[in-house]
Amino acid sequence: MNPSPTHPDMDTLGSNRPDTFSTKLYSSNPYWNRNKATAPEESATSPAKGQSTPTEMADALPSHLIAALEVAVDKLGQAQRDQLTGQLMELLPGLSATLMPTIEQHLEKLVPKVVKVEQPGQSMLRLVRYLTGGMVVAGLLIGGLLFAWLQTRQQRDSYAVGYWQHRYVVAQVSVSRSATMQRLLQRADILYRSAQFNAELKRLESILDARQQQYQLHLKEQELIRSAR
């Protein structure tokens, strides 16, 4: 068979078929000379025609539109936060009333209010007696301590007046440098260290009380005399 007169390189039946068919490149195809390794990368990274990148889109938006969008997003977030806060404030006050019955039922199952012992033993009875006696003794001790504290406070308040008076007298005697008052204070200090201090103090206070009563009786007598006129 004769070879093709127009395309001898495509002739598969002719005896004069060229050996360089697989290596022959078409000059009219531009992709033959393109590197195969870089083609997928360029197609993956390069944007298609007519499409803009996010940066170009952001640059294309005006500033006042961006500010309006930010304000709208902030208002929406604030509204959602206010709504959630309001729901929580409405839910929390009624939460205890809702949960308390369930908690009480659970506690009644775990810890019964009344423990019944049908046949108590000797150890149980002794324990109850000891606990009762201990509670009574503890109550008496607490009452005694409270009474002692109140009595000590009353004595402190009653002696506080004399303490401040004594300090005033000592300061006044030191300033005035009265020899008679200084000797009196020295005698009082010596008497305070002795065992007769309480008896002497009570004797002097009794004398003062008697004089006070005598003075009150004299005032009463004068008032009765004036009323008779």
C-alpha positions as a LaTeX table, in Angstrom:
\begin{tabular}{lrrr}
\hline
Residue & $x$ (\AA) & $y$ (\AA) & $z$ (\AA) \\
\hline
Met1 & 0.00 & 0.00 & 0.00 \\
Asn2 & 1.22 & 3.50 & $-0.86$ \\
Pro3 & 1.78 & 6.07 & 1.89 \\
Ser4 & $-0.51$ & 9.02 & 2.36 \\
Pro5 & 0.44 & 11.89 & 0.05 \\
Thr6 & $-0.80$ & 14.61 & 2.50 \\
His7 & 0.11 & 13.23 & 5.99 \\
Pro8 & 2.90 & 10.71 & 5.71 \\
Asp9 & 3.60 & 10.94 & 9.46 \\
Met10 & 0.09 & 9.72 & 10.28 \\
Asp11 & 0.26 & 6.79 & 7.86 \\
Thr12 & 0.29 & 3.54 & 9.84 \\
Leu13 & 0.22 & 1.26 & 6.88 \\
Gly14 & 3.03 & 2.59 & 4.77 \\
Ser15 & 6.46 & 1.08 & 4.83 \\
Asn16 & 8.11 & 4.44 & 5.29 \\
Arg17 & 6.46 & 5.32 & 8.73 \\
Pro18 & 8.69 & 7.72 & 10.63 \\
Asp19 & 10.10 & 6.63 & 14.03 \\
Thr20 & 9.94 & 10.09 & 15.62 \\
Phe21 & 6.16 & 10.37 & 15.83 \\
Ser22 & 6.06 & 10.30 & 19.65 \\
Thr23 & 8.68 & 13.01 & 19.97 \\
Lys24 & 7.33 & 15.40 & 17.33 \\
Leu25 & 5.67 & 18.53 & 18.75 \\
Tyr26 & 3.08 & 20.71 & 17.17 \\
Ser27 & 4.21 & 24.25 & 16.83 \\
Ser28 & 0.65 & 25.56 & 16.95 \\
Asn29 & $-0.08$ & 24.09 & 20.48 \\
Pro30 & 1.21 & 26.50 & 23.18 \\
Tyr31 & 0.93 & 23.94 & 26.04 \\
Trp32 & 3.67 & 21.67 & 24.69 \\
Asn33 & 6.41 & 24.04 & 25.77 \\
Arg34 & 4.85 & 24.67 & 29.24 \\
Asn35 & 6.35 & 23.11 & 32.34 \\
Lys36 & 4.11 & 20.32 & 33.63 \\
Ala37 & 5.19 & 20.67 & 37.32 \\
Thr38 & 4.16 & 24.28 & 37.68 \\
Ala39 & 0.88 & 24.06 & 35.77 \\
Pro40 & $-1.28$ & 22.59 & 38.61 \\
Glu41 & 0.21 & 24.99 & 41.17 \\
Glu42 & $-0.51$ & 28.03 & 39.03 \\
Ser43 & $-4.04$ & 26.86 & 38.34 \\
Ala44 & $-4.65$ & 26.23 & 42.06 \\
Thr45 & $-3.25$ & 29.49 & 43.36 \\
Ser46 & $-4.18$ & 31.95 & 40.65 \\
Pro47 & $-7.76$ & 33.28 & 40.83 \\
Ala48 & $-10.05$ & 32.88 & 37.92 \\
Lys49 & $-10.76$ & 35.72 & 35.62 \\
Gly50 & $-13.55$ & 37.98 & 36.75 \\
Gln51 & $-13.15$ & 36.96 & 40.49 \\
Ser52 & $-11.75$ & 39.37 & 43.12 \\
Thr53 & $-9.79$ & 38.46 & 46.28 \\
Pro54 & $-11.12$ & 39.22 & 49.83 \\
Thr55 & $-8.59$ & 42.02 & 50.19 \\
Glu56 & $-9.81$ & 43.66 & 47.00 \\
Met57 & $-13.42$ & 43.25 & 48.19 \\
Ala58 & $-12.61$ & 44.87 & 51.57 \\
Asp59 & $-10.82$ & 47.71 & 49.83 \\
Ala60 & $-13.78$ & 48.16 & 47.54 \\
Leu61 & $-16.23$ & 48.70 & 50.49 \\
Pro62 & $-16.52$ & 52.28 & 51.75 \\
Ser63 & $-15.45$ & 53.09 & 55.31 \\
His64 & $-18.87$ & 54.31 & 56.46 \\
Leu65 & $-20.43$ & 51.01 & 55.34 \\
Ile66 & $-17.84$ & 49.03 & 57.32 \\
Ala67 & $-18.49$ & 51.20 & 60.40 \\
Ala68 & $-22.24$ & 50.69 & 60.05 \\
Leu69 & $-21.74$ & 46.92 & 59.85 \\
Glu70 & $-19.58$ & 46.93 & 62.99 \\
Val71 & $-22.16$ & 48.98 & 64.89 \\
Ala72 & $-24.92$ & 46.63 & 63.77 \\
Val73 & $-22.93$ & 43.57 & 64.92 \\
Asp74 & $-22.22$ & 45.20 & 68.30 \\
Lys75 & $-25.89$ & 46.09 & 68.79 \\
Leu76 & $-26.95$ & 42.56 & 67.90 \\
Gly77 & $-24.46$ & 41.07 & 70.39 \\
Gln78 & $-25.58$ & 43.48 & 73.12 \\
Ala79 & $-29.23$ & 42.63 & 72.48 \\
Gln80 & $-28.48$ & 38.92 & 72.75 \\
Arg81 & $-26.54$ & 39.46 & 75.98 \\
Asp82 & $-29.37$ & 41.54 & 77.48 \\
Gln83 & $-31.91$ & 38.91 & 76.49 \\
Leu84 & $-29.83$ & 36.12 & 78.04 \\
Thr85 & $-29.32$ & 38.15 & 81.23 \\
Gly86 & $-33.05$ & 38.83 & 81.52 \\
Gln87 & $-33.85$ & 35.15 & 81.10 \\
Leu88 & $-31.34$ & 34.21 & 83.80 \\
Met89 & $-32.70$ & 36.85 & 86.20 \\
Glu90 & $-36.20$ & 35.50 & 85.71 \\
Leu91 & $-35.09$ & 31.91 & 86.13 \\
Leu92 & $-32.84$ & 32.18 & 89.20 \\
Pro93 & $-35.42$ & 33.42 & 91.78 \\
Gly94 & $-37.77$ & 30.57 & 91.02 \\
Leu95 & $-35.01$ & 27.97 & 90.85 \\
Ser96 & $-34.92$ & 27.38 & 94.61 \\
Ala97 & $-38.69$ & 26.94 & 94.81 \\
Thr98 & $-38.49$ & 24.43 & 91.97 \\
Leu99 & $-35.58$ & 22.44 & 93.37 \\
Met100 & $-36.39$ & 22.47 & 97.10 \\
Pro101 & $-39.20$ & 19.83 & 96.97 \\
Thr102 & $-36.94$ & 17.46 & 95.07 \\
Ile103 & $-34.05$ & 18.05 & 97.47 \\
Glu104 & $-36.31$ & 17.54 & 100.50 \\
Gln105 & $-37.63$ & 14.28 & 99.11 \\
His106 & $-34.08$ & 13.10 & 98.45 \\
Leu107 & $-32.99$ & 14.06 & 101.98 \\
Glu108 & $-35.99$ & 12.29 & 103.51 \\
Lys109 & $-34.99$ & 9.13 & 101.71 \\
Leu110 & $-31.35$ & 9.39 & 102.79 \\
Val111 & $-31.81$ & 10.74 & 106.34 \\
Pro112 & $-35.19$ & 9.94 & 107.91 \\
Lys113 & $-36.58$ & 12.44 & 110.43 \\
Val114 & $-37.50$ & 9.83 & 113.05 \\
Val115 & $-35.37$ & 6.78 & 113.77 \\
Lys116 & $-37.41$ & 3.98 & 115.30 \\
Val117 & $-35.69$ & 1.35 & 117.38 \\
Glu118 & $-38.02$ & $-1.49$ & 118.22 \\
Gln119 & $-35.73$ & $-3.44$ & 120.57 \\
Pro120 & $-32.98$ & $-1.19$ & 121.91 \\
Gly121 & $-30.06$ & $-2.87$ & 123.60 \\
Gln122 & $-28.25$ & $-1.96$ & 126.80 \\
Ser123 & $-25.56$ & $-0.07$ & 124.94 \\
Met124 & $-28.17$ & 2.02 & 123.15 \\
Leu125 & $-29.91$ & 2.90 & 126.41 \\
Arg126 & $-26.63$ & 3.83 & 128.07 \\
Leu127 & $-25.71$ & 5.99 & 125.13 \\
Val128 & $-29.03$ & 7.85 & 125.33 \\
Arg129 & $-28.63$ & 8.37 & 129.09 \\
Tyr130 & $-25.06$ & 9.62 & 128.76 \\
Leu131 & $-26.01$ & 11.98 & 125.95 \\
Thr132 & $-28.92$ & 13.36 & 127.98 \\
Gly133 & $-26.75$ & 13.88 & 131.05 \\
Gly134 & $-24.01$ & 15.45 & 128.95 \\
Met135 & $-26.46$ & 17.88 & 127.40 \\
Val136 & $-27.74$ & 18.88 & 130.86 \\
Val137 & $-24.23$ & 19.38 & 132.24 \\
Ala138 & $-23.18$ & 21.35 & 129.16 \\
Gly139 & $-26.24$ & 23.60 & 129.52 \\
Leu140 & $-25.43$ & 24.24 & 133.19 \\
Leu141 & $-21.81$ & 25.02 & 132.40 \\
Ile142 & $-22.77$ & 27.45 & 129.65 \\
Gly143 & $-25.31$ & 29.13 & 131.94 \\
Gly144 & $-22.71$ & 29.46 & 134.72 \\
Leu145 & $-20.14$ & 30.91 & 132.36 \\
Leu146 & $-22.69$ & 33.40 & 131.05 \\
Phe147 & $-23.66$ & 34.44 & 134.59 \\
Ala148 & $-20.01$ & 34.85 & 135.61 \\
Trp149 & $-19.32$ & 36.96 & 132.53 \\
Leu150 & $-22.29$ & 39.23 & 133.25 \\
Gln151 & $-21.30$ & 39.59 & 136.90 \\
Thr152 & $-17.71$ & 40.43 & 135.98 \\
Arg153 & $-18.92$ & 43.02 & 133.51 \\
Gln154 & $-21.15$ & 44.61 & 136.16 \\
Gln155 & $-18.31$ & 44.72 & 138.68 \\
Arg156 & $-16.01$ & 46.24 & 136.09 \\
Asp157 & $-18.52$ & 48.97 & 135.32 \\
Ser158 & $-19.04$ & 49.69 & 139.03 \\
Tyr159 & $-15.31$ & 49.83 & 139.80 \\
Ala160 & $-14.48$ & 51.84 & 136.69 \\
Val161 & $-15.85$ & 55.04 & 138.28 \\
Gly162 & $-13.63$ & 54.69 & 141.33 \\
Tyr163 & $-10.63$ & 53.84 & 139.14 \\
Trp164 & $-10.97$ & 57.01 & 137.11 \\
Gln165 & $-11.59$ & 59.06 & 140.24 \\
His166 & $-8.42$ & 57.63 & 141.80 \\
Arg167 & $-6.40$ & 58.52 & 138.74 \\
Tyr168 & $-7.81$ & 62.04 & 138.78 \\
Val169 & $-6.95$ & 62.48 & 142.49 \\
Val170 & $-3.40$ & 61.21 & 141.93 \\
Ala171 & $-2.87$ & 63.55 & 139.01 \\
Gln172 & $-4.36$ & 66.51 & 140.91 \\
Val173 & $-2.16$ & 65.85 & 143.97 \\
Ser174 & 0.95 & 65.56 & 141.79 \\
Val175 & 0.17 & 68.86 & 140.09 \\
Ser176 & $-0.78$ & 70.78 & 143.26 \\
Arg177 & 2.07 & 69.23 & 145.31 \\
Ser178 & $-0.08$ & 69.04 & 148.43 \\
Ala179 & 1.83 & 67.33 & 151.22 \\
Thr180 & $-1.33$ & 66.30 & 153.10 \\
Met181 & $-2.87$ & 64.63 & 150.03 \\
Gln182 & 0.40 & 62.90 & 149.17 \\
Arg183 & 0.56 & 61.39 & 152.69 \\
Leu184 & $-3.06$ & 60.29 & 152.32 \\
Leu185 & $-2.31$ & 58.57 & 149.03 \\
Gln186 & 0.74 & 56.84 & 150.50 \\
Arg187 & $-1.41$ & 55.54 & 153.39 \\
Ala188 & $-4.01$ & 54.34 & 150.89 \\
Asp189 & $-1.38$ & 52.45 & 148.89 \\
Ile190 & 0.05 & 50.85 & 152.04 \\
Leu191 & $-3.45$ & 49.90 & 153.25 \\
Tyr192 & $-4.35$ & 48.44 & 149.85 \\
Arg193 & $-1.52$ & 45.89 & 150.19 \\
Ser194 & $-2.71$ & 44.78 & 153.63 \\
Ala195 & $-5.52$ & 42.39 & 154.55 \\
Gln196 & $-7.58$ & 45.09 & 156.33 \\
Phe197 & $-8.16$ & 47.10 & 153.15 \\
Asn198 & $-11.60$ & 45.69 & 152.34 \\
Ala199 & $-12.84$ & 46.10 & 155.91 \\
Glu200 & $-11.59$ & 49.67 & 156.14 \\
Leu201 & $-13.10$ & 50.52 & 152.76 \\
Lys202 & $-16.48$ & 49.13 & 153.77 \\
Arg203 & $-16.34$ & 51.08 & 157.08 \\
Leu204 & $-15.68$ & 54.35 & 155.28 \\
Glu205 & $-18.38$ & 53.67 & 152.69 \\
Ser206 & $-20.86$ & 52.87 & 155.49 \\
Ile207 & $-20.04$ & 56.21 & 157.14 \\
Leu208 & $-20.64$ & 57.99 & 153.84 \\
Asp209 & $-23.95$ & 56.19 & 153.35 \\
Ala210 & $-25.05$ & 57.13 & 156.88 \\
Arg211 & $-24.15$ & 60.76 & 156.33 \\
Gln212 & $-26.00$ & 60.73 & 153.02 \\
Gln213 & $-29.08$ & 59.30 & 154.67 \\
Gln214 & $-28.78$ & 61.83 & 157.48 \\
Tyr215 & $-28.55$ & 64.63 & 154.94 \\
Gln216 & $-31.59$ & 63.34 & 153.08 \\
Leu217 & $-33.54$ & 63.16 & 156.38 \\
His218 & $-32.52$ & 66.75 & 157.19 \\
Leu219 & $-33.79$ & 67.89 & 153.78 \\
Lys220 & $-37.04$ & 66.02 & 154.34 \\
Glu221 & $-37.40$ & 67.66 & 157.78 \\
Gln222 & $-36.87$ & 71.14 & 156.36 \\
Glu223 & $-39.41$ & 70.45 & 153.61 \\
Leu224 & $-42.02$ & 69.35 & 156.17 \\
Ile225 & $-41.39$ & 72.42 & 158.29 \\
Arg226 & $-41.83$ & 74.73 & 155.31 \\
Ser227 & $-45.00$ & 72.98 & 154.21 \\
Ala228 & $-46.60$ & 73.51 & 157.64 \\
Arg229 & $-46.28$ & 77.28 & 157.36 \\
\hline
\end{tabular}
